[in-house]
Amino acid sequence: MAVLSFRLETEAHKTGARAGVITTDHGEIETPIFMPVGTVGSVKAVTQQQLKQDIEAQIILGNTYHLYLRPGTEVLEAAGGLHVFNGWDRPILTDSGGYQVFSLAANRKIKEEGVVFQSHIDGSKHLFSPESVMDIQRSIGADIIMAFDECPPYPSEYDYAKKSMELTHRWLDRCVNRLAATPDKYGYTQNLFPIVQGSTYKDLRVASAQYIASKNAVGNAIGGLSVGEPEEMMYAFTALCTEHLPADKPRYLMGVGTPWNLLECIDLGIDMFDCVMPTRNGRNGMLFTTEGVINIRNKKWAIDFSPIDIGLPNACSNYYSKAYLRHLFVAEEILGLQIASIHNLSFYLWLVKEARNNIKGGTYVNWKATMVEKLKRRL
């Protein structure tokens, strides 16, 4: 067993972009990286074999809130952890469930001990505390465990954001203590990432980033962005946080975002991303491509027999034409959802790989400028 490590390979010239390698007991992750979201232990409409062979995912996410409610920690422990349960033998990161508690659960009550909430499934009451959330993530078996935090909504009043941040910091201390007092499960190391909060207030973001950095964790995350604020504000606060987070540790921007968001935030020194957008938008017929965004339901694609994205080399989705994929969506055929999801995830993983290659090649700034313009087009 080894503690997660980060090797910084290249820092791009005239930009914060960097390429590195994260090493976990379940394998290496080349950064910058996008992590497909497998909320309940499954990336929607995509098999684990497709994730590995077609999409070339290096790490996926699970969610504490959802996996705690179904199938439950008893099932996951009996299986030997999520890796065994779902057949994924590469790294897994688990979100602590804090965001879901605040966004999905009914009648939640926040107090110092933790959060009492009602399940969105059956209305049953539960308590998430920093200690219980660490225990649950141990049982799930993630390689990277997220601290339990409160994610304030946008916009938030200053006093609320400050109290929320301070609570998140106190909860972080309890997370650290709980992990120190409990052993890793399943024979490999489980690593904690703290989360920067502070809403859209500069002094709070700086204070939070400095507090998180003082914990000397193996990696750090930025939360509470991409929750409704303008893009330029998201970029500004991301840059502010990266200024105060250690450069020798991976930086994870949670829940972001569009392809152009990824490229802009890589430029600011972010290494890790996750978002439901590629699969959720794919299931609704929105495809991200090397030339821009496609709504595959549009009639203009009805007799377009060209590959879905000729600029995406070796993509398995290019086995199918735009016309065929549109037909599947119009006919409400499940295969259409799968092809679109695989395509979008393949595109995201291709994009961060190209970003990495351009960082290492010293061409990131010019390449990014060209790509961002293309990616925003509506085709």
KAURQUI-V345493 format. One record per residue. N is the residue number from 0. RES is the residue in one letter. OMEGA is omega in radians with two decimals (* if undefined). BURIAL is + if it has 9 or more other ideal C-beta (glycine too) atoms within 8 Angstrom, else -. Layout:
n = (N | N)
res = (RES | RES)
omega = (OMEGA | OMEGA)
burial = (BURIAL | BURIAL)
This chain:
n = (0 | 1 | 2 | 3 | 4 | 5 | 6 | 7 | 8 | 9 | 10 | 11 | 12 | 13 | 14 | 15 | 16 | 17 | 18 | 19 | 20 | 21 | 22 | 23 | 24 | 25 | 26 | 27 | 28 | 29 | 30 | 31 | 32 | 33 | 34 | 35 | 36 | 37 | 38 | 39 | 40 | 41 | 42 | 43 | 44 | 45 | 46 | 47 | 48 | 49 | 50 | 51 | 52 | 53 | 54 | 55 | 56 | 57 | 58 | 59 | 60 | 61 | 62 | 63 | 64 | 65 | 66 | 67 | 68 | 69 | 70 | 71 | 72 | 73 | 74 | 75 | 76 | 77 | 78 | 79 | 80 | 81 | 82 | 83 | 84 | 85 | 86 | 87 | 88 | 89 | 90 | 91 | 92 | 93 | 94 | 95 | 96 | 97 | 98 | 99 | 100 | 101 | 102 | 103 | 104 | 105 | 106 | 107 | 108 | 109 | 110 | 111 | 112 | 113 | 114 | 115 | 116 | 117 | 118 | 119 | 120 | 121 | 122 | 123 | 124 | 125 | 126 | 127 | 128 | 129 | 130 | 131 | 132 | 133 | 134 | 135 | 136 | 137 | 138 | 139 | 140 | 141 | 142 | 143 | 144 | 145 | 146 | 147 | 148 | 149 | 150 | 151 | 152 | 153 | 154 | 155 | 156 | 157 | 158 | 159 | 160 | 161 | 162 | 163 | 164 | 165 | 166 | 167 | 168 | 169 | 170 | 171 | 172 | 173 | 174 | 175 | 176 | 177 | 178 | 179 | 180 | 181 | 182 | 183 | 184 | 185 | 186 | 187 | 188 | 189 | 190 | 191 | 192 | 193 | 194 | 195 | 196 | 197 | 198 | 199 | 200 | 201 | 202 | 203 | 204 | 205 | 206 | 207 | 208 | 209 | 210 | 211 | 212 | 213 | 214 | 215 | 216 | 217 | 218 | 219 | 220 | 221 | 222 | 223 | 224 | 225 | 226 | 227 | 228 | 229 | 230 | 231 | 232 | 233 | 234 | 235 | 236 | 237 | 238 | 239 | 240 | 241 | 242 | 243 | 244 | 245 | 246 | 247 | 248 | 249 | 250 | 251 | 252 | 253 | 254 | 255 | 256 | 257 | 258 | 259 | 260 | 261 | 262 | 263 | 264 | 265 | 266 | 267 | 268 | 269 | 270 | 271 | 272 | 273 | 274 | 275 | 276 | 277 | 278 | 279 | 280 | 281 | 282 | 283 | 284 | 285 | 286 | 287 | 288 | 289 | 290 | 291 | 292 | 293 | 294 | 295 | 296 | 297 | 298 | 299 | 300 | 301 | 302 | 303 | 304 | 305 | 306 | 307 | 308 | 309 | 310 | 311 | 312 | 313 | 314 | 315 | 316 | 317 | 318 | 319 | 320 | 321 | 322 | 323 | 324 | 325 | 326 | 327 | 328 | 329 | 330 | 331 | 332 | 333 | 334 | 335 | 336 | 337 | 338 | 339 | 340 | 341 | 342 | 343 | 344 | 345 | 346 | 347 | 348 | 349 | 350 | 351 | 352 | 353 | 354 | 355 | 356 | 357 | 358 | 359 | 360 | 361 | 362 | 363 | 364 | 365 | 366 | 367 | 368 | 369 | 370 | 371 | 372 | 373 | 374 | 375 | 376 | 377 | 378)
res = (M | A | V | L | S | F | R | L | E | T | E | A | H | K | T | G | A | R | A | G | V | I | T | T | D | H | G | E | I | E | T | P | I | F | M | P | V | G | T | V | G | S | V | K | A | V | T | Q | Q | Q | L | K | Q | D | I | E | A | Q | I | I | L | G | N | T | Y | H | L | Y | L | R | P | G | T | E | V | L | E | A | A | G | G | L | H | V | F | N | G | W | D | R | P | I | L | T | D | S | G | G | Y | Q | V | F | S | L | A | A | N | R | K | I | K | E | E | G | V | V | F | Q | S | H | I | D | G | S | K | H | L | F | S | P | E | S | V | M | D | I | Q | R | S | I | G | A | D | I | I | M | A | F | D | E | C | P | P | Y | P | S | E | Y | D | Y | A | K | K | S | M | E | L | T | H | R | W | L | D | R | C | V | N | R | L | A | A | T | P | D | K | Y | G | Y | T | Q | N | L | F | P | I | V | Q | G | S | T | Y | K | D | L | R | V | A | S | A | Q | Y | I | A | S | K | N | A | V | G | N | A | I | G | G | L | S | V | G | E | P | E | E | M | M | Y | A | F | T | A | L | C | T | E | H | L | P | A | D | K | P | R | Y | L | M | G | V | G | T | P | W | N | L | L | E | C | I | D | L | G | I | D | M | F | D | C | V | M | P | T | R | N | G | R | N | G | M | L | F | T | T | E | G | V | I | N | I | R | N | K | K | W | A | I | D | F | S | P | I | D | I | G | L | P | N | A | C | S | N | Y | Y | S | K | A | Y | L | R | H | L | F | V | A | E | E | I | L | G | L | Q | I | A | S | I | H | N | L | S | F | Y | L | W | L | V | K | E | A | R | N | N | I | K | G | G | T | Y | V | N | W | K | A | T | M | V | E | K | L | K | R | R | L)
omega = (3.14 | 3.08 | 3.11 | 3.12 | -3.13 | 3.10 | 3.12 | -3.07 | -3.04 | 2.95 | -3.06 | 3.14 | 3.08 | 3.12 | 3.08 | -3.09 | 3.12 | 3.08 | -3.14 | 3.11 | 3.02 | -3.14 | 3.07 | 3.11 | 3.09 | 3.05 | -3.10 | 3.11 | 3.11 | -3.11 | 0.06 | -3.05 | 2.97 | -3.07 | 3.07 | -3.08 | 3.08 | -2.92 | -3.08 | -3.11 | -3.12 | 2.99 | -2.94 | 3.05 | -3.07 | 3.10 | 3.10 | 3.10 | 3.10 | 3.10 | -3.10 | -2.96 | -3.06 | -3.06 | -3.14 | 3.06 | 3.14 | -3.13 | 3.07 | -3.13 | 2.88 | -3.10 | -3.06 | -3.11 | -3.07 | -3.11 | 3.05 | -3.13 | 3.11 | 0.10 | -3.12 | -3.07 | 3.14 | 3.12 | -3.10 | 3.10 | 3.11 | 3.13 | -3.04 | 3.12 | -3.05 | 3.12 | -3.13 | -3.07 | -3.08 | 3.05 | 3.13 | -3.04 | 3.07 | -3.07 | 3.06 | 3.00 | 3.06 | 2.97 | -3.00 | -3.13 | -3.13 | -3.12 | -3.12 | 3.10 | -3.07 | -3.07 | -3.05 | -3.01 | 3.13 | 3.02 | 3.13 | 3.11 | -3.11 | 3.05 | -3.06 | -3.11 | -3.09 | -3.12 | 3.00 | -3.08 | 3.05 | 3.10 | 3.07 | -3.11 | -3.04 | 3.11 | -3.14 | -3.08 | -3.12 | 3.03 | 2.94 | 3.01 | 3.06 | -3.12 | -3.10 | 3.14 | 3.04 | 3.13 | -3.14 | -3.13 | 2.99 | -3.09 | 3.07 | 3.05 | -3.11 | 3.00 | 3.11 | -3.09 | 3.12 | 3.08 | 3.09 | -3.05 | 2.95 | 3.11 | -3.10 | -3.13 | 3.01 | -0.10 | 3.06 | 3.02 | -3.07 | -3.08 | 3.11 | -3.12 | -3.14 | 3.12 | 3.12 | 3.12 | -3.13 | 3.06 | 3.10 | 3.14 | 3.11 | 3.09 | 3.11 | 3.12 | 3.13 | 3.06 | 3.14 | -3.13 | -3.12 | 3.14 | 3.12 | -3.08 | -3.09 | -3.11 | 2.96 | 3.10 | 2.98 | 2.98 | 3.06 | -3.03 | 3.08 | -2.92 | -3.09 | 2.98 | 2.98 | -3.07 | 3.06 | 3.02 | -3.14 | 3.11 | -3.08 | 3.08 | -3.00 | -3.09 | 3.12 | 3.12 | 3.12 | 3.14 | -3.13 | 3.14 | 3.14 | 3.11 | 3.13 | 3.14 | -3.10 | -3.13 | 3.09 | 3.09 | -3.10 | 3.08 | -3.07 | -3.11 | 3.05 | 3.14 | 3.04 | 3.03 | -3.02 | 3.13 | 3.10 | 3.12 | 3.10 | -3.11 | -3.09 | 3.08 | 3.09 | 3.13 | -3.10 | -3.12 | 3.01 | 3.13 | 3.13 | -3.14 | -3.09 | 3.09 | -3.02 | 3.07 | -3.05 | -3.10 | -3.09 | 3.10 | 3.10 | 3.13 | -3.04 | 3.08 | -2.94 | 2.99 | -3.12 | -0.14 | 3.06 | 3.10 | 3.14 | 3.02 | -3.14 | -3.08 | 3.13 | -3.10 | 2.96 | 3.11 | -3.10 | 3.07 | 3.09 | -3.07 | -2.99 | -3.14 | 2.91 | 3.08 | 3.07 | -3.02 | -3.09 | 3.14 | -3.13 | 3.14 | 3.10 | -3.14 | 3.10 | 3.02 | 3.09 | -3.14 | 3.01 | -3.10 | -3.13 | 3.13 | -3.14 | -3.02 | -3.14 | 2.88 | -2.98 | 3.11 | -3.10 | -3.07 | -3.10 | -3.12 | -2.99 | 3.12 | 3.06 | -3.05 | 3.10 | 3.10 | -3.10 | 3.13 | -3.07 | 3.13 | -3.14 | -3.00 | 3.02 | 3.12 | -3.12 | 3.12 | 3.13 | 2.98 | -3.08 | 3.11 | 3.06 | -3.11 | -3.13 | 3.14 | 3.07 | 3.11 | -3.13 | 3.13 | -3.14 | -3.14 | -3.12 | 3.11 | -3.06 | -3.13 | 3.12 | 3.13 | -3.13 | -3.14 | -3.12 | 3.13 | 3.12 | 3.13 | -3.07 | 3.10 | 3.09 | 3.13 | -3.14 | -3.14 | 3.04 | -3.07 | -3.13 | 3.06 | 3.07 | 3.08 | 3.13 | -3.13 | -3.14 | 3.02 | -3.11 | 3.14 | 3.11 | -3.06 | -2.98 | -3.02 | -3.12 | 3.13 | -3.14 | -3.12 | 3.12 | -3.07 | -3.11 | 3.12 | -3.13 | -3.02 | -3.11 | -3.11 | 2.98 | -3.05 | *)
burial = (- | - | - | + | - | + | - | + | - | + | - | + | - | - | - | + | + | + | + | + | + | + | + | + | - | + | - | - | + | + | + | + | + | + | + | + | + | + | + | + | + | - | + | + | + | + | - | - | - | + | + | + | - | + | + | + | + | + | + | + | + | + | + | + | + | + | + | + | - | - | - | + | + | - | + | + | + | - | + | + | + | + | + | + | + | + | - | + | - | + | + | + | + | + | + | + | + | + | + | + | + | + | - | - | + | - | - | + | - | - | - | - | - | + | + | + | + | + | + | - | - | - | - | - | - | + | + | + | + | + | + | + | + | + | + | + | + | + | + | + | + | + | + | + | + | + | + | + | + | + | + | + | - | + | - | + | - | - | - | + | + | + | - | + | + | - | + | + | + | + | + | + | - | + | + | + | - | + | + | - | - | - | - | + | + | - | - | + | + | + | + | + | + | + | + | + | + | + | + | + | + | - | - | + | + | + | + | + | + | + | + | + | + | - | + | - | + | + | + | + | + | + | + | + | + | + | + | - | + | - | - | - | + | + | + | - | + | + | + | + | + | + | - | + | + | - | - | - | + | + | + | + | + | + | + | + | + | - | + | + | + | + | + | + | + | + | + | + | + | + | + | + | + | + | + | - | + | + | + | + | + | + | + | - | + | + | + | + | + | - | - | + | + | + | + | + | - | - | - | - | + | - | - | + | - | - | - | + | + | - | - | + | - | - | + | + | + | + | - | + | + | + | + | + | + | + | + | + | + | - | - | - | - | - | - | + | + | + | + | + | + | + | + | + | + | + | + | + | + | + | + | + | + | + | + | + | - | + | + | + | - | - | - | + | + | - | + | + | - | - | + | + | - | + | + | - | + | - | -)
